[in-house]
Amino acid sequence: MRGVSVAALVCLCVLGACQAKETQHVGIAPTEVSLSELASRIGFELPPHTELLGSSKENGIDEAVLAKVVIRVDEWPEFLKHAALSDADFVESKRYLLGNNNGWWDPERAAVLPTAQTEVAAGRYLNVGVDRSGPGRIVLYLMWHET
């Protein structure tokens, strides 16, 4: 009886290890994107002094790109124009569109983060969160995704 129990335990451990290995290969790890690739995805050039703080691209049935960038305050009107958005489009109640914190992607950190969404192409959307808490700069949380 004890031999059967040990054999069953060994089989369960081996099965668990195989399933764990299988799970590791199912997902594709996110990769970083450059500012030029980000601009290509969102369909417009970012302001000239844009600084990339973090980025990731997730491939799957629907692709997604997350980017956290800094622009100068005086570049905000240009960004709005290219994104086909206005200040009135940004509301705090839409910040849920940016999801939860994950490493450098930390939209929940900002005390105030008015957010808007725009359709940049058929079935492709850009969510934009705006953190104006720093002097002379704006941190933008950009989430481009397909549906």
N, CA, C and O of each residue as an XYZ file, in Angstrom:
588
protein
N       0.823     -1.193      0.000
C       0.000      0.000      0.000
C       0.867      1.257      0.000
O       0.590      2.229     -0.702
N       1.937      1.206      0.819
C       2.823      2.356      0.884
C       3.496      2.585     -0.465
O       3.673      3.739     -0.855
N       3.878      1.542     -1.191
C       4.501      1.648     -2.510
C       3.590      2.323     -3.511
O       4.046      3.102     -4.348
N       2.305      2.026     -3.428
C       1.321      2.642     -4.322
C       1.214      4.132     -4.019
O       1.134      4.936     -4.947
N       1.209      4.521     -2.749
C       1.121      5.924     -2.357
C       2.332      6.714     -2.835
O       2.193      7.831     -3.333
N       3.531      6.128     -2.681
C       4.747      6.792     -3.138
C       4.723      6.947     -4.653
O       5.077      8.003     -5.178
N       4.306      5.898     -5.355
C       4.236      5.957     -6.816
C       3.239      7.025     -7.263
O       3.506      7.761     -8.213
N       2.107      7.112     -6.595
C       1.100      8.117     -6.937
C       1.646      9.525     -6.690
O       1.419     10.430     -7.493
N       2.359      9.705     -5.591
C       2.951     11.001     -5.277
C       3.977     11.411     -6.325
O       4.005     12.563     -6.756
N       4.827     10.457     -6.739
C       5.823     10.736     -7.775
C       5.138     11.119     -9.080
O       5.563     12.065     -9.743
N       4.086     10.400     -9.460
C       3.358     10.717    -10.702
C       2.758     12.119    -10.645
O       2.818     12.863    -11.624
N       2.179     12.480     -9.492
C       1.601     13.819     -9.345
C       2.670     14.900     -9.454
O       2.437     15.937    -10.075
N       3.836     14.671     -8.862
C       4.929     15.646     -8.940
C       5.412     15.805    -10.378
O       5.634     16.927    -10.833
N       5.576     14.710    -11.088
C       6.023     14.768    -12.486
C       4.980     15.469    -13.336
O       5.322     16.315    -14.162
N       3.716     15.131    -13.148
C       2.639     15.772    -13.901
C       2.606     17.276    -13.624
O       2.451     18.076    -14.546
N       2.751     17.655    -12.362
C       2.772     19.072    -12.002
C       3.933     19.801    -12.647
O       3.763     20.925    -13.119
N       5.105     19.194    -12.679
C       6.276     19.808    -13.312
C       6.057     19.980    -14.803
O       6.428     21.010    -15.367
N       5.463     18.992    -15.447
C       5.196     19.093    -16.893
C       4.209     20.219    -17.180
O       4.387     20.983    -18.129
N       3.167     20.319    -16.355
C       2.183     21.379    -16.564
C       2.807     22.747    -16.331
O       2.497     23.697    -17.050
N       3.680     22.861    -15.337
C       4.344     24.145    -15.073
C       5.205     24.551    -16.252
O       5.210     25.721    -16.634
N       5.939     23.604    -16.842
C       6.761     23.908    -18.011
C       5.895     24.334    -19.181
O       6.227     25.283    -19.892
N       4.781     23.634    -19.386
C       3.880     23.951    -20.471
C       3.362     25.381    -20.338
O       3.296     26.109    -21.329
N       2.996     25.788    -19.128
C       2.464     27.119    -18.875
C       3.483     28.194    -19.222
O       3.109     29.259    -19.713
N       4.745     27.941    -18.979
C       5.775     28.928    -19.261
C       5.874     29.221    -20.754
O       6.245     30.333    -21.128
N       5.562     28.286    -21.597
C       5.715     28.464    -23.039
C       4.452     28.970    -23.731
O       4.493     29.322    -24.909
N       3.336     29.009    -23.013
C       2.088     29.417    -23.626
C       2.080     30.905    -23.948
O       1.732     31.290    -25.064
N       2.460     31.756    -22.981
C       2.438     33.198    -23.190
C       3.716     33.690    -23.846
O       4.774     33.071    -23.733
N       3.593     34.819    -24.537
C       4.758     35.453    -25.149
C       5.106     36.661    -24.297
O       4.260     37.522    -24.055
N       6.335     36.724    -23.848
C       6.757     37.827    -22.980
C       6.661     39.151    -23.725
O       6.984     39.226    -24.910
N       6.214     40.200    -23.026
C       6.159     41.512    -23.668
C       7.561     42.014    -24.018
O       8.537     41.684    -23.345
N       7.642     42.811    -25.072
C       8.914     43.395    -25.488
C       8.791     44.911    -25.459
O       7.685     45.450    -25.500
N       9.921     45.595    -25.387
C       9.924     47.056    -25.382
C       9.694     47.586    -26.797
O       9.953     46.895    -27.782
N       9.205     48.819    -26.882
C       9.035     49.485    -28.169
C       9.750     50.826    -28.132
O       9.882     51.437    -27.072
N      10.203     51.278    -29.273
C      10.864     52.581    -29.386
C       9.805     53.669    -29.604
O       8.640     53.371    -29.868
N      10.224     54.920    -29.491
C       9.304     56.023    -29.774
C       8.824     55.994    -31.218
O       7.667     56.316    -31.488
N       9.697     55.613    -32.154
C       9.277     55.576    -33.558
C       8.257     54.462    -33.800
O       7.318     54.642    -34.576
N       8.432     53.317    -33.145
C       7.441     52.243    -33.289
C       6.121     52.644    -32.636
O       5.047     52.349    -33.159
N       6.211     53.318    -31.488
C       5.007     53.803    -30.826
C       4.259     54.772    -31.739
O       3.042     54.669    -31.892
N       4.978     55.703    -32.340
C       4.360     56.667    -33.259
C       3.683     55.952    -34.428
O       2.602     56.349    -34.864
N       4.317     54.911    -34.923
C       3.743     54.127    -36.019
C       2.426     53.480    -35.594
O       1.467     53.454    -36.365
N       2.379     52.965    -34.381
C       1.160     52.312    -33.877
C       0.031     53.311    -33.683
O      -1.102     53.055    -34.090
N       0.333     54.454    -33.059
C      -0.731     55.401    -32.736
C      -1.124     56.268    -33.925
O      -2.161     56.930    -33.894
N      -0.306     56.268    -34.970
C      -0.671     56.965    -36.194
C      -0.258     58.418    -36.279
O      -0.707     59.126    -37.180
N       0.581     58.886    -35.370
C       1.077     60.257    -35.454
C       2.391     60.374    -34.696
O       2.683     59.588    -33.795
N       3.177     61.378    -35.083
C       4.466     61.626    -34.431
C       4.240     62.247    -33.060
O       3.338     63.063    -32.869
N       5.060     61.851    -32.133
C       5.022     62.445    -30.799
C       5.810     63.757    -30.817
O       6.654     63.953    -31.692
N       5.548     64.651    -29.871
C       6.285     65.919    -29.845
C       7.801     65.693    -29.811
O       8.262     64.661    -29.323
N       8.566     66.643    -30.323
C      10.013     66.455    -30.488
C      10.799     66.178    -29.211
O      11.827     65.504    -29.271
N      10.358     66.665    -28.076
C      11.114     66.479    -26.838
C      10.573     65.331    -25.986
O      10.861     65.267    -24.791
N       9.804     64.432    -26.576
C       9.216     63.312    -25.836
C      10.309     62.404    -25.284
O      11.251     62.032    -25.984
N      10.153     62.060    -24.008
C      11.086     61.146    -23.343
C      10.325     59.872    -22.976
O       9.270     59.935    -22.344
N      10.858     58.726    -23.372
C      10.235     57.432    -23.088
C      10.679     56.944    -21.710
O      11.871     56.744    -21.477
N       9.723     56.751    -20.795
C      10.028     56.265    -19.449
C       9.902     54.751    -19.346
O      10.571     54.123    -18.525
N       9.050     54.167    -20.173
C       8.844     52.721    -20.163
C       7.913     52.337    -21.288
O       7.078     53.136    -21.712
N       8.053     51.104    -21.779
C       7.181     50.643    -22.855
C       7.150     49.126    -22.881
O       8.073     48.457    -22.416
N       6.072     48.601    -23.433
C       5.982     47.165    -23.669
C       4.965     46.907    -24.765
O       3.998     47.650    -24.930
N       5.206     45.837    -25.510
C       4.301     45.411    -26.574
C       3.919     43.978    -26.279
O       4.779     43.134    -26.029
N       2.627     43.706    -26.311
C       2.139     42.359    -26.088
C       1.487     41.868    -27.360
O       0.560     42.487    -27.882
N       1.987     40.744    -27.854
C       1.432     40.135    -29.054
C       0.429     39.069    -28.654
O       0.596     38.402    -27.633
N      -0.579     38.912    -29.433
C      -1.604     37.918    -29.171
C      -2.660     38.043    -30.246
O      -2.394     38.558    -31.332
N      -3.844     37.580    -29.950
C      -4.934     37.724    -30.910
C      -5.128     39.203    -31.235
O      -5.261     39.591    -32.396
N      -5.142     40.010    -30.188
C      -5.175     41.465    -30.336
C      -3.888     42.003    -29.729
O      -3.527     41.650    -28.606
N      -3.198     42.860    -30.476
C      -1.940     43.423    -29.968
C      -2.227     44.613    -29.065
O      -3.273     45.254    -29.169
N      -1.282     44.894    -28.179
C      -1.382     46.057    -27.295
C       0.009     46.626    -27.073
O       0.989     45.886    -26.996
N       0.086     47.942    -26.970
C       1.333     48.627    -26.650
C       1.051     49.579    -25.499
O       0.113     50.375    -25.552
N       1.869     49.490    -24.463
C       1.807     50.419    -23.339
C       3.055     51.278    -23.375
O       4.150     50.773    -23.622
N       2.904     52.567    -23.132
C       4.067     53.456    -23.068
C       3.786     54.560    -22.060
O       2.684     55.104    -21.980
N       4.812     54.863    -21.306
C       4.758     55.986    -20.360
C       5.796     56.976    -20.850
O       6.986     56.664    -20.895
N       5.348     58.176    -21.221
C       6.236     59.177    -21.788
C       6.081     60.506    -21.057
O       5.087     60.749    -20.374
N       7.086     61.352    -21.219
C       7.047     62.715    -20.679
C       7.137     63.680    -21.845
O       7.976     63.527    -22.733
N       6.260     64.681    -21.831
C       6.345     65.769    -22.810
C       6.391     67.089    -22.039
O       6.022     67.155    -20.866
N       6.846     68.117    -22.714
C       6.837     69.451    -22.107
C       5.405     69.997    -22.134
O       4.611     69.643    -23.005
N       5.096     70.852    -21.179
C       3.757     71.445    -21.099
C       3.407     72.179    -22.395
O       2.264     72.122    -22.847
N       4.378     72.866    -22.991
C       4.094     73.623    -24.216
C       3.860     72.717    -25.429
O       3.442     73.205    -26.479
N       4.120     71.418    -25.310
C       3.877     70.472    -26.409
C       2.498     69.815    -26.327
O       2.095     69.097    -27.243
N       1.779     70.058    -25.235
C       0.464     69.457    -25.031
C      -0.536     69.819    -26.138
O      -1.202     68.915    -26.643
N      -0.679     71.083    -26.541
C      -1.634     71.397    -27.620
C      -1.337     70.634    -28.916
O      -2.258     70.192    -29.603
N      -0.053     70.482    -29.247
C       0.329     69.732    -30.449
C      -0.080     68.266    -30.319
O      -0.599     67.676    -31.267
N       0.156     67.681    -29.143
C      -0.240     66.293    -28.922
C      -1.745     66.132    -29.102
O      -2.196     65.214    -29.787
N      -2.524     67.025    -28.489
C      -3.984     66.965    -28.606
C      -4.436     67.036    -30.055
O      -5.314     66.286    -30.481
N      -3.831     67.938    -30.800
C      -4.194     68.105    -32.210
C      -3.966     66.816    -32.992
O      -4.843     66.369    -33.730
N      -2.794     66.225    -32.830
C      -2.473     64.999    -33.566
C      -3.314     63.816    -33.109
O      -3.625     62.934    -33.910
N      -3.684     63.785    -31.839
C      -4.486     62.688    -31.301
C      -5.982     62.886    -31.563
O      -6.789     62.012    -31.243
N      -6.352     64.025    -32.140
C      -7.761     64.364    -32.396
C      -8.571     64.330    -31.095
O      -9.678     63.793    -31.046
N      -7.989     64.915    -30.049
C      -8.631     65.008    -28.748
C      -8.659     66.463    -28.308
O      -7.931     67.296    -28.846
N      -9.499     66.763    -27.330
C      -9.508     68.091    -26.714
C      -9.406     67.909    -25.207
O      -9.628     66.811    -24.697
N      -9.074     68.967    -24.499
C      -9.002     68.905    -23.039
C     -10.317     68.411    -22.439
O     -10.316     67.720    -21.421
N     -11.431     68.763    -23.066
C     -12.748     68.376    -22.554
C     -12.978     66.861    -22.613
O     -13.836     66.342    -21.898
N     -12.226     66.148    -23.454
C     -12.383     64.691    -23.570
C     -11.832     63.935    -22.358
O     -12.194     62.780    -22.132
N     -10.973     64.572    -21.590
C     -10.288     63.910    -20.482
C     -11.079     64.050    -19.192
O     -11.363     65.155    -18.729
N     -11.430     62.895    -18.619
C     -12.172     62.870    -17.360
C     -11.576     61.805    -16.438
O     -11.069     60.779    -16.891
N     -11.648     62.068    -15.166
C     -11.114     61.151    -14.153
C     -11.841     59.804    -14.174
O     -11.239     58.766    -13.897
N     -13.105     59.824    -14.495
C     -13.905     58.591    -14.454
C     -13.481     57.552    -15.502
O     -13.905     56.399    -15.428
N     -12.656     57.943    -16.470
C     -12.200     56.993    -17.500
C     -10.824     56.401    -17.211
O     -10.299     55.661    -18.043
N     -10.228     56.699    -16.069
C      -8.882     56.202    -15.792
C      -8.839     54.685    -15.734
O      -7.767     54.097    -15.878
N      -9.989     54.033    -15.524
C     -10.040     52.572    -15.527
C      -9.564     51.996    -16.867
O      -9.141     50.842    -16.929
N      -9.632     52.788    -17.927
C      -9.193     52.321    -19.248
C      -7.705     51.965    -19.277
O      -7.254     51.266    -20.184
N      -6.944     52.440    -18.293
C      -5.501     52.210    -18.263
C      -5.105     50.979    -17.446
O      -3.939     50.584    -17.456
N      -6.050     50.375    -16.747
C      -5.750     49.157    -15.997
C      -4.991     49.413    -14.712
O      -4.987     50.521    -14.177
N      -4.347     48.357    -14.229
C      -3.667     48.378    -12.932
C      -2.170     48.602    -13.075
O      -1.600     48.472    -14.158
N      -1.550     48.942    -11.952
C      -0.094     49.093    -11.900
C       0.597     47.764    -12.185
O       0.121     46.700    -11.790
N       1.733     47.849    -12.883
C       2.574     46.681    -13.143
C       3.981     47.188    -13.439
O       4.298     47.513    -14.583
N       4.824     47.256    -12.413
C       6.187     47.760    -12.593
C       6.183     49.231    -12.941
O       5.575     50.036    -12.235
N       6.861     49.596    -14.034
C       6.945     50.998    -14.464
C       5.580     51.549    -14.878
O       5.361     52.759    -14.820
N       4.661     50.676    -15.294
C       3.307     51.097    -15.679
C       2.514     51.285    -14.384
O       2.060     50.310    -13.785
N       2.348     52.545    -13.952
C       1.763     52.811    -12.645
C       0.693     53.911    -12.669
O       0.814     54.905    -11.952
N      -0.353     53.737    -13.491
C      -1.380     54.778    -13.562
C      -2.140     54.979    -12.259
O      -2.742     56.034    -12.060
N      -2.125     53.995    -11.371
C      -2.826     54.141    -10.098
C      -2.051     55.032     -9.123
O      -2.607     55.480     -8.120
N      -0.777     55.290     -9.412
C       0.065     56.121     -8.550
C      -0.381     57.577     -8.575
O      -0.354     58.248     -7.543
N      -0.783     58.064     -9.712
C      -1.164     59.476     -9.851
C      -2.434     59.770     -9.058
O      -3.423     59.044     -9.158
N      -2.392     60.840     -8.272
C      -3.567     61.235     -7.493
C      -4.714     61.644     -8.410
O      -5.879     61.361     -8.130
N      -4.373     62.310     -9.499
C      -5.355     62.754    -10.490
C      -4.841     62.313    -11.856
O      -3.699     62.600    -12.214
N      -5.675     61.620    -12.613
C      -5.250     61.132    -13.932
C      -6.432     61.155    -14.899
O      -6.992     60.105    -15.216
N      -6.816     62.347    -15.372
C      -7.889     62.388    -16.365
C      -7.469     61.585    -17.593
O      -6.321     61.650    -18.031
N      -8.415     60.832    -18.137
C      -8.118     59.880    -19.205
C      -9.153     60.021    -20.307
O     -10.312     60.350    -20.053
N      -8.718     59.766    -21.537
C      -9.610     59.793    -22.697
C      -9.264     58.630    -23.611
O      -8.201     58.020    -23.495
N     -10.185     58.336    -24.523
C      -9.955     57.294    -25.519
C     -10.317     57.848    -26.890
O     -11.303     58.567    -27.048
N      -9.493     57.496    -27.883
C      -9.774     57.878    -29.253
C      -9.549     56.681    -30.165
O      -8.653     55.870    -29.929
N     -10.363     56.576    -31.203
C     -10.173     55.518    -32.198
C      -9.221     56.068    -33.255
O      -9.568     56.996    -33.986
N      -8.021     55.494    -33.335
C      -7.010     55.997    -34.263
C      -7.117     55.353    -35.638
O      -6.611     55.898    -36.619
N      -7.761     54.214    -35.717
C      -8.049     53.519    -36.973
C      -9.155     52.513    -36.659
O      -9.453     52.271    -35.489
N      -9.751     51.941    -37.664
C     -10.840     50.986    -37.444
C     -10.380     49.846    -36.535
O      -9.468     49.092    -36.874
N     -11.028     49.737    -35.376
C     -10.707     48.671    -34.438
C      -9.423     48.872    -33.655
O      -8.965     47.956    -32.973
N      -8.832     50.068    -33.745
C      -7.588     50.383    -33.023
C      -7.802     51.644    -32.200
O      -8.228     52.680    -32.712
N      -7.496     51.532    -30.914
C      -7.808     52.604    -29.972
C      -6.567     53.047    -29.218
O      -5.624     52.280    -29.021
N      -6.594     54.307    -28.802
C      -5.543     54.860    -27.969
C      -6.193     55.431    -26.721
O      -7.022     56.338    -26.793
N      -5.801     54.880    -25.566
C      -6.212     55.425    -24.277
C      -5.069     56.310    -23.783
O      -3.903     55.923    -23.853
N      -5.405     57.488    -23.290
C      -4.396     58.451    -22.849
C      -4.751     58.953    -21.461
O      -5.827     59.513    -21.247
N      -3.830     58.747    -20.513
C      -3.970     59.299    -19.175
C      -2.966     60.427    -19.003
O      -1.830     60.320    -19.464
N      -3.373     61.513    -18.341
C      -2.547     62.714    -18.233
C      -2.248     63.037    -16.769
O      -3.153     63.330    -15.988
N      -0.974     62.979    -16.414
C      -0.511     63.320    -15.064
C       0.227     64.656    -15.156
O       1.334     64.727    -15.689
N      -0.390     65.702    -14.637
C       0.187     67.052    -14.684
C       0.828     67.457    -13.364
O       1.013     68.648    -13.116
N       1.168     66.502    -12.518
C       1.650     66.834    -11.174
C       3.069     67.387    -11.146
O       3.450     68.022    -10.163
N       3.862     67.167    -12.187
C       5.235     67.677    -12.214
C       5.309     69.057    -12.843
O       4.572     69.343    -13.787
N       6.183     69.918    -12.341
C       6.303     71.263    -12.909
C       6.934     71.235    -14.304
O       7.973     70.610    -14.514
N       6.287     71.923    -15.256
C       6.843     72.072    -16.602
C       6.795     70.826    -17.469
O       7.303     70.838    -18.590
N       6.194     69.749    -16.972
C       6.147     68.520    -17.760
C       4.825     67.801    -17.537
O       4.140     68.014    -16.537
N       4.489     66.957    -18.479
C       3.282     66.140    -18.396
C       3.694     64.694    -18.644
O       4.387     64.392    -19.615
N       3.264     63.814    -17.765
C       3.488     62.385    -17.957
C       2.234     61.825    -18.616
O       1.123     61.983    -18.112
N       2.438     61.166    -19.758
C       1.328     60.549    -20.478
C       1.414     59.036    -20.366
O       2.472     58.446    -20.588
N       0.309     58.420    -20.025
C       0.160     56.970    -20.054
C      -0.585     56.651    -21.338
O      -1.752     57.011    -21.490
N       0.083     55.980    -22.256
C      -0.495     55.679    -23.563
C      -0.707     54.168    -23.688
O       0.225     53.381    -23.530
N      -1.939     53.787    -23.971
C      -2.262     52.384    -24.185
C      -2.950     52.259    -25.548
O      -4.107     52.644    -25.716
N      -2.214     51.715    -26.505
C      -2.754     51.457    -27.839
C      -3.153     49.993    -27.893
O      -2.406     49.120    -27.451
N      -4.336     49.728    -28.439
C      -4.754     48.327    -28.511
C      -5.727     48.099    -29.665
O      -6.374     49.017    -30.167
N      -5.795     46.846    -30.051
C      -6.720     46.405    -31.084
C      -7.885     45.691    -30.421
O      -7.774     45.187    -29.303
N      -9.001     45.657    -31.132
C     -10.146     44.866    -30.642
C     -10.631     43.947    -31.729
O     -11.584     43.196    -31.523
